[in-house]
Amino acid sequence: MNDIERALNYLRDTAKQYAIAKGQCDYLKEFRKSKKALLMVQAESEGIRAGNKQETYAYSNDEYTSFLDGLRVAIEEECRLRHLLKAAELKIDVWRTQQSTKRTEMNNYNKNVT
C-alpha cells in the first residue's frame, strides 16, 4: 500500500475519533457555564449572597479547577487529531501537485518530441 492510500485510510479511520473529540470539547465548553452556575448556587446555599463573591467561589472551587484540567486534556486531544488529519490532507495535496507536474512534463515532452 502506498503513502497516499495510507493517508486516505487514515483520514477515513480517524474522522470518527476527531468527531468524538470535537463533540466532547464543545460539550465541555458549554458545560463549563453550567458548572459555574451550579457552584454559584452552592455558594449561595452556604450563605454567600453577593454575585461577585459567588463567582469567585465558583472559579476557585476544586471541582471547577479539576473540570478545567479535563477540558484542557479534551482540547489537546482535539488539536492533536485535527493536526494529524490536516497533515494527511496536505500529503494528499502534495501528491496531487506532483501528479499534475508529471502530467504537464509528459505533455510538454511529447509536444517537443513530435
PyMOL commands that place a pseudoatom at each C-alpha (Angstrom):
pseudoatom trace, name=CA, resn=MET, resi=1, chain=A, elem=C, hetatm=0, pos=[0.000, 0.000, 0.000]
pseudoatom trace, name=CA, resn=ASN, resi=2, chain=A, elem=C, hetatm=0, pos=[1.452, 3.365, -0.957]
pseudoatom trace, name=CA, resn=ASP, resi=3, chain=A, elem=C, hetatm=0, pos=[1.659, 6.510, 1.157]
pseudoatom trace, name=CA, resn=ILE, resi=4, chain=A, elem=C, hetatm=0, pos=[-1.400, 8.108, -0.442]
pseudoatom trace, name=CA, resn=GLU, resi=5, chain=A, elem=C, hetatm=0, pos=[-3.584, 5.086, 0.249]
pseudoatom trace, name=CA, resn=ARG, resi=6, chain=A, elem=C, hetatm=0, pos=[-2.367, 5.110, 3.840]
pseudoatom trace, name=CA, resn=ALA, resi=7, chain=A, elem=C, hetatm=0, pos=[-3.170, 8.818, 4.108]
pseudoatom trace, name=CA, resn=LEU, resi=8, chain=A, elem=C, hetatm=0, pos=[-6.658, 8.265, 2.692]
pseudoatom trace, name=CA, resn=ASN, resi=9, chain=A, elem=C, hetatm=0, pos=[-7.248, 5.335, 5.038]
pseudoatom trace, name=CA, resn=TYR, resi=10, chain=A, elem=C, hetatm=0, pos=[-6.017, 7.428, 7.949]
pseudoatom trace, name=CA, resn=LEU, resi=11, chain=A, elem=C, hetatm=0, pos=[-8.455, 10.217, 7.070]
pseudoatom trace, name=CA, resn=ARG, resi=12, chain=A, elem=C, hetatm=0, pos=[-11.315, 7.741, 6.892]
pseudoatom trace, name=CA, resn=ASP, resi=13, chain=A, elem=C, hetatm=0, pos=[-10.350, 5.889, 10.073]
pseudoatom trace, name=CA, resn=THR, resi=14, chain=A, elem=C, hetatm=0, pos=[-9.625, 8.980, 12.160]
pseudoatom trace, name=CA, resn=ALA, resi=15, chain=A, elem=C, hetatm=0, pos=[-12.640, 11.055, 11.149]
pseudoatom trace, name=CA, resn=LYS, resi=16, chain=A, elem=C, hetatm=0, pos=[-14.881, 9.434, 13.767]
pseudoatom trace, name=CA, resn=GLN, resi=17, chain=A, elem=C, hetatm=0, pos=[-12.262, 9.837, 16.519]
pseudoatom trace, name=CA, resn=TYR, resi=18, chain=A, elem=C, hetatm=0, pos=[-11.927, 13.508, 15.632]
pseudoatom trace, name=CA, resn=ALA, resi=19, chain=A, elem=C, hetatm=0, pos=[-15.708, 13.975, 15.580]
pseudoatom trace, name=CA, resn=ILE, resi=20, chain=A, elem=C, hetatm=0, pos=[-15.970, 12.435, 19.050]
pseudoatom trace, name=CA, resn=ALA, resi=21, chain=A, elem=C, hetatm=0, pos=[-13.110, 14.594, 20.376]
pseudoatom trace, name=CA, resn=LYS, resi=22, chain=A, elem=C, hetatm=0, pos=[-14.617, 17.725, 18.829]
pseudoatom trace, name=CA, resn=GLY, resi=23, chain=A, elem=C, hetatm=0, pos=[-18.039, 16.908, 20.266]
pseudoatom trace, name=CA, resn=GLN, resi=24, chain=A, elem=C, hetatm=0, pos=[-16.517, 16.303, 23.692]
pseudoatom trace, name=CA, resn=CYS, resi=25, chain=A, elem=C, hetatm=0, pos=[-14.710, 19.653, 23.578]
pseudoatom trace, name=CA, resn=ASP, resi=26, chain=A, elem=C, hetatm=0, pos=[-17.790, 21.555, 22.515]
pseudoatom trace, name=CA, resn=TYR, resi=27, chain=A, elem=C, hetatm=0, pos=[-19.875, 19.839, 25.182]
pseudoatom trace, name=CA, resn=LEU, resi=28, chain=A, elem=C, hetatm=0, pos=[-17.341, 20.568, 27.911]
pseudoatom trace, name=CA, resn=LYS, resi=29, chain=A, elem=C, hetatm=0, pos=[-17.047, 24.211, 26.855]
pseudoatom trace, name=CA, resn=GLU, resi=30, chain=A, elem=C, hetatm=0, pos=[-20.801, 24.590, 27.203]
pseudoatom trace, name=CA, resn=PHE, resi=31, chain=A, elem=C, hetatm=0, pos=[-20.953, 22.560, 30.422]
pseudoatom trace, name=CA, resn=ARG, resi=32, chain=A, elem=C, hetatm=0, pos=[-18.377, 24.891, 31.957]
pseudoatom trace, name=CA, resn=LYS, resi=33, chain=A, elem=C, hetatm=0, pos=[-21.128, 27.522, 32.190]
pseudoatom trace, name=CA, resn=SER, resi=34, chain=A, elem=C, hetatm=0, pos=[-23.438, 25.061, 33.937]
pseudoatom trace, name=CA, resn=LYS, resi=35, chain=A, elem=C, hetatm=0, pos=[-20.683, 24.024, 36.338]
pseudoatom trace, name=CA, resn=LYS, resi=36, chain=A, elem=C, hetatm=0, pos=[-20.064, 27.651, 37.253]
pseudoatom trace, name=CA, resn=ALA, resi=37, chain=A, elem=C, hetatm=0, pos=[-23.792, 28.204, 37.824]
pseudoatom trace, name=CA, resn=LEU, resi=38, chain=A, elem=C, hetatm=0, pos=[-24.068, 25.074, 39.978]
pseudoatom trace, name=CA, resn=LEU, resi=39, chain=A, elem=C, hetatm=0, pos=[-21.147, 26.200, 42.104]
pseudoatom trace, name=CA, resn=MET, resi=40, chain=A, elem=C, hetatm=0, pos=[-22.624, 29.687, 42.434]
pseudoatom trace, name=CA, resn=VAL, resi=41, chain=A, elem=C, hetatm=0, pos=[-25.865, 28.110, 43.693]
pseudoatom trace, name=CA, resn=GLN, resi=42, chain=A, elem=C, hetatm=0, pos=[-23.793, 26.064, 46.138]
pseudoatom trace, name=CA, resn=ALA, resi=43, chain=A, elem=C, hetatm=0, pos=[-22.090, 29.255, 47.315]
pseudoatom trace, name=CA, resn=GLU, resi=44, chain=A, elem=C, hetatm=0, pos=[-25.468, 30.862, 47.869]
pseudoatom trace, name=CA, resn=SER, resi=45, chain=A, elem=C, hetatm=0, pos=[-26.628, 27.865, 49.902]
pseudoatom trace, name=CA, resn=GLU, resi=46, chain=A, elem=C, hetatm=0, pos=[-23.516, 28.374, 52.042]
pseudoatom trace, name=CA, resn=GLY, resi=47, chain=A, elem=C, hetatm=0, pos=[-24.588, 31.933, 52.777]
pseudoatom trace, name=CA, resn=ILE, resi=48, chain=A, elem=C, hetatm=0, pos=[-22.662, 33.857, 50.113]
pseudoatom trace, name=CA, resn=ARG, resi=49, chain=A, elem=C, hetatm=0, pos=[-25.196, 36.346, 48.737]
pseudoatom trace, name=CA, resn=ALA, resi=50, chain=A, elem=C, hetatm=0, pos=[-23.159, 38.732, 46.553]
pseudoatom trace, name=CA, resn=GLY, resi=51, chain=A, elem=C, hetatm=0, pos=[-22.925, 37.639, 42.911]
pseudoatom trace, name=CA, resn=ASN, resi=52, chain=A, elem=C, hetatm=0, pos=[-19.265, 38.557, 42.552]
pseudoatom trace, name=CA, resn=LYS, resi=53, chain=A, elem=C, hetatm=0, pos=[-18.416, 36.559, 45.687]
pseudoatom trace, name=CA, resn=GLN, resi=54, chain=A, elem=C, hetatm=0, pos=[-20.380, 33.582, 44.335]
pseudoatom trace, name=CA, resn=GLU, resi=55, chain=A, elem=C, hetatm=0, pos=[-18.454, 33.835, 41.083]
pseudoatom trace, name=CA, resn=THR, resi=56, chain=A, elem=C, hetatm=0, pos=[-15.144, 33.954, 42.957]
pseudoatom trace, name=CA, resn=TYR, resi=57, chain=A, elem=C, hetatm=0, pos=[-16.239, 30.927, 44.966]
pseudoatom trace, name=CA, resn=ALA, resi=58, chain=A, elem=C, hetatm=0, pos=[-17.133, 29.031, 41.783]
pseudoatom trace, name=CA, resn=TYR, resi=59, chain=A, elem=C, hetatm=0, pos=[-13.915, 29.850, 39.932]
pseudoatom trace, name=CA, resn=SER, resi=60, chain=A, elem=C, hetatm=0, pos=[-11.723, 28.950, 42.882]
pseudoatom trace, name=CA, resn=ASN, resi=61, chain=A, elem=C, hetatm=0, pos=[-13.572, 25.731, 43.741]
pseudoatom trace, name=CA, resn=ASP, resi=62, chain=A, elem=C, hetatm=0, pos=[-11.572, 22.499, 43.389]
pseudoatom trace, name=CA, resn=GLU, resi=63, chain=A, elem=C, hetatm=0, pos=[-14.389, 20.962, 41.335]
pseudoatom trace, name=CA, resn=TYR, resi=64, chain=A, elem=C, hetatm=0, pos=[-14.137, 23.804, 38.813]
pseudoatom trace, name=CA, resn=THR, resi=65, chain=A, elem=C, hetatm=0, pos=[-10.351, 23.712, 38.561]
pseudoatom trace, name=CA, resn=SER, resi=66, chain=A, elem=C, hetatm=0, pos=[-10.450, 19.916, 38.147]
pseudoatom trace, name=CA, resn=PHE, resi=67, chain=A, elem=C, hetatm=0, pos=[-13.053, 20.363, 35.446]
pseudoatom trace, name=CA, resn=LEU, resi=68, chain=A, elem=C, hetatm=0, pos=[-10.755, 22.824, 33.670]
pseudoatom trace, name=CA, resn=ASP, resi=69, chain=A, elem=C, hetatm=0, pos=[-7.962, 20.227, 33.744]
pseudoatom trace, name=CA, resn=GLY, resi=70, chain=A, elem=C, hetatm=0, pos=[-10.289, 17.797, 31.994]
pseudoatom trace, name=CA, resn=LEU, resi=71, chain=A, elem=C, hetatm=0, pos=[-11.266, 20.446, 29.460]
pseudoatom trace, name=CA, resn=ARG, resi=72, chain=A, elem=C, hetatm=0, pos=[-7.588, 21.106, 28.756]
pseudoatom trace, name=CA, resn=VAL, resi=73, chain=A, elem=C, hetatm=0, pos=[-6.990, 17.409, 28.049]
pseudoatom trace, name=CA, resn=ALA, resi=74, chain=A, elem=C, hetatm=0, pos=[-10.011, 17.282, 25.727]
pseudoatom trace, name=CA, resn=ILE, resi=75, chain=A, elem=C, hetatm=0, pos=[-8.817, 20.355, 23.814]
pseudoatom trace, name=CA, resn=GLU, resi=76, chain=A, elem=C, hetatm=0, pos=[-5.318, 18.886, 23.487]
pseudoatom trace, name=CA, resn=GLU, resi=77, chain=A, elem=C, hetatm=0, pos=[-6.743, 15.666, 22.024]
pseudoatom trace, name=CA, resn=GLU, resi=78, chain=A, elem=C, hetatm=0, pos=[-8.966, 17.553, 19.594]
pseudoatom trace, name=CA, resn=CYS, resi=79, chain=A, elem=C, hetatm=0, pos=[-5.996, 19.654, 18.437]
pseudoatom trace, name=CA, resn=ARG, resi=80, chain=A, elem=C, hetatm=0, pos=[-3.761, 16.604, 18.087]
pseudoatom trace, name=CA, resn=LEU, resi=81, chain=A, elem=C, hetatm=0, pos=[-6.282, 14.801, 15.903]
pseudoatom trace, name=CA, resn=ARG, resi=82, chain=A, elem=C, hetatm=0, pos=[-7.049, 17.943, 13.870]
pseudoatom trace, name=CA, resn=HIS, resi=83, chain=A, elem=C, hetatm=0, pos=[-3.353, 18.448, 13.097]
pseudoatom trace, name=CA, resn=LEU, resi=84, chain=A, elem=C, hetatm=0, pos=[-2.845, 14.796, 12.167]
pseudoatom trace, name=CA, resn=LEU, resi=85, chain=A, elem=C, hetatm=0, pos=[-5.846, 14.953, 9.827]
pseudoatom trace, name=CA, resn=LYS, resi=86, chain=A, elem=C, hetatm=0, pos=[-4.503, 18.171, 8.313]
pseudoatom trace, name=CA, resn=ALA, resi=87, chain=A, elem=C, hetatm=0, pos=[-1.092, 16.541, 7.782]
pseudoatom trace, name=CA, resn=ALA, resi=88, chain=A, elem=C, hetatm=0, pos=[-2.732, 13.653, 5.928]
pseudoatom trace, name=CA, resn=GLU, resi=89, chain=A, elem=C, hetatm=0, pos=[-4.705, 16.112, 3.791]
pseudoatom trace, name=CA, resn=LEU, resi=90, chain=A, elem=C, hetatm=0, pos=[-1.524, 18.049, 2.985]
pseudoatom trace, name=CA, resn=LYS, resi=91, chain=A, elem=C, hetatm=0, pos=[0.251, 14.829, 1.997]
pseudoatom trace, name=CA, resn=ILE, resi=92, chain=A, elem=C, hetatm=0, pos=[-2.546, 14.116, -0.466]
pseudoatom trace, name=CA, resn=ASP, resi=93, chain=A, elem=C, hetatm=0, pos=[-2.393, 17.700, -1.793]
pseudoatom trace, name=CA, resn=VAL, resi=94, chain=A, elem=C, hetatm=0, pos=[1.363, 17.386, -2.360]
pseudoatom trace, name=CA, resn=TRP, resi=95, chain=A, elem=C, hetatm=0, pos=[0.814, 14.100, -4.185]
pseudoatom trace, name=CA, resn=ARG, resi=96, chain=A, elem=C, hetatm=0, pos=[-1.837, 15.748, -6.411]
pseudoatom trace, name=CA, resn=THR, resi=97, chain=A, elem=C, hetatm=0, pos=[0.561, 18.560, -7.238]
pseudoatom trace, name=CA, resn=GLN, resi=98, chain=A, elem=C, hetatm=0, pos=[3.329, 16.080, -8.059]
pseudoatom trace, name=CA, resn=GLN, resi=99, chain=A, elem=C, hetatm=0, pos=[0.992, 14.101, -10.311]
pseudoatom trace, name=CA, resn=SER, resi=100, chain=A, elem=C, hetatm=0, pos=[-0.113, 17.263, -12.086]
pseudoatom trace, name=CA, resn=THR, resi=101, chain=A, elem=C, hetatm=0, pos=[3.509, 18.310, -12.585]
pseudoatom trace, name=CA, resn=LYS, resi=102, chain=A, elem=C, hetatm=0, pos=[4.353, 14.890, -14.029]
pseudoatom trace, name=CA, resn=ARG, resi=103, chain=A, elem=C, hetatm=0, pos=[1.425, 15.115, -16.459]
pseudoatom trace, name=CA, resn=THR, resi=104, chain=A, elem=C, hetatm=0, pos=[2.466, 18.597, -17.540]
pseudoatom trace, name=CA, resn=GLU, resi=105, chain=A, elem=C, hetatm=0, pos=[6.078, 17.488, -18.031]
pseudoatom trace, name=CA, resn=MET, resi=106, chain=A, elem=C, hetatm=0, pos=[4.985, 14.471, -20.053]
pseudoatom trace, name=CA, resn=ASN, resi=107, chain=A, elem=C, hetatm=0, pos=[2.719, 16.604, -22.238]
pseudoatom trace, name=CA, resn=ASN, resi=108, chain=A, elem=C, hetatm=0, pos=[5.488, 19.137, -22.812]
pseudoatom trace, name=CA, resn=TYR, resi=109, chain=A, elem=C, hetatm=0, pos=[7.965, 16.364, -23.580]
pseudoatom trace, name=CA, resn=ASN, resi=110, chain=A, elem=C, hetatm=0, pos=[5.579, 14.736, -26.065]
pseudoatom trace, name=CA, resn=LYS, resi=111, chain=A, elem=C, hetatm=0, pos=[4.995, 18.092, -27.785]
pseudoatom trace, name=CA, resn=ASN, resi=112, chain=A, elem=C, hetatm=0, pos=[8.737, 18.636, -28.147]
pseudoatom trace, name=CA, resn=VAL, resi=113, chain=A, elem=C, hetatm=0, pos=[9.439, 15.118, -29.453]
pseudoatom trace, name=CA, resn=THR, resi=114, chain=A, elem=C, hetatm=0, pos=[6.924, 15.255, -32.269]
for i in range(1, 114): cmd.bond("trace and resi %d" % i, "trace and resi %d" % (i + 1))
show_as sticks, trace
zoom trace
